[in-house]
Amino acid sequence: LGIWGDAKETGKPDAADLLRRKQSLPVIYTLAREADDGALHALYRQSVGHDAGIPQAIASMNAHGAHAAVTAMAQHHYELACAALAAVVAPHPDKQAEIHALADGLLGRRV
């Protein structure tokens, strides 16, 4: 949300994580794959407030497939967590539905 989220939905500025130089998973994923002279590396070498390279950094993240990769990682961990929770809350079906609803909301959240 802090990179690709819509400011109208999130209430945050566009690319808020990049503006703050947050070390989020999509950033780490891209930095590990991008050349040292790439756009995201260049942006993160600048101090907060120097934001001219944000569109290029987002383009680099997109080119490296960061959004799809971290979405797949989130889905994988969601499935693992649901399986683990199912074993714990199996005797309480009403709680299991409540926990799944909460997890579903977190996985697909927009704000």
N, C-alpha and C positions, 0 to 999 in steps of 0.2 A: 504493500500500500504506500509505503514511503518513497517509492521510486515510480511505479506505474499507476498509482491510484489517482483517481479524478479528484481534483481539489474541491469540486462542488459536492462530492459525496463524502470525502474524508475530513474536510474542514482544515486540511493541512495544505501548505503551498505545494505546487507541483515539484516533484523530485526532492521532497523535504529531507530524506535521508542523505542525499548527495549534498544538499546545501549545508548540512551539519557535519558532513564527512563521517557519517555513521558507518560502522563496520558491520553491516548487515550481511546475511548469507549471500544474497545476489552479488554484493560487492566483492566479498571474499572469493566467491566462485569465479567471477570474471578476472579478478586480479591474478588468480592462480593460472589462468589460461592466456591472458593478454601479454604481449611483449612489454618489456619495461618502459619502452617509449610510447606505449599506447595511450589513448585518450583518458581512460579511467585512472591509470597510474599518474598521468600528468595532473589531472584534477586533484587527486589526493595528495600530491606534493605541494599544492597551493594551500594557503591558509583559508579558513572560512571567510567568506566575503568576496573572494575572487572566483566568480561563478561563470565566467564566459565559456568554459569548456563543458558545461553540463549537457547540452544536446549531443555533443560528440561522445561523451562518456556513456550516455544512455544508448546511443547507436552501437557502441562497442559491446555493451552488455547484451543488447539484442542480437548482435552478430555472433556472440559466443553462446547464445541459447540459455542465458541465465534464468530468464523468467520460466521457461518450460522445465528446466532442470530443478529449480527450487520448488516449483509446483509439484513435480513428481516426488521430490523428497518429502514434502509436507504430506502428500497423499500416503506415501509408504509409512511414515511414522504415525499418521492417523490410524491406519489399518492395524499396525502393531499395538497401539494404545487401546483401540477398541477391543481387540482380542484379549489383551491382558485384563481390561476392565470387565469383560464378559465373565471371566473366571471368578472374579472377586464379587460381582454383584448378581451372579446367576440366581441366588435364592430370593432376590428382590426385583422382579421384573419391572415394577413401576419405576424403581430407581435406575434400572438399566436404560429404559426409554428416555428418562430425563437426562442421563449422562450422555447418551448418544445425540440427543437434540442439542445439548451444549457443545459437544465436539463438532457436530455438523456446522453449527453456527460459527465456530472459530475457524474451521477450514475454509469456508466460503465467505468470510466476512468482507465487507466493503468499507467499513469505517472503523 
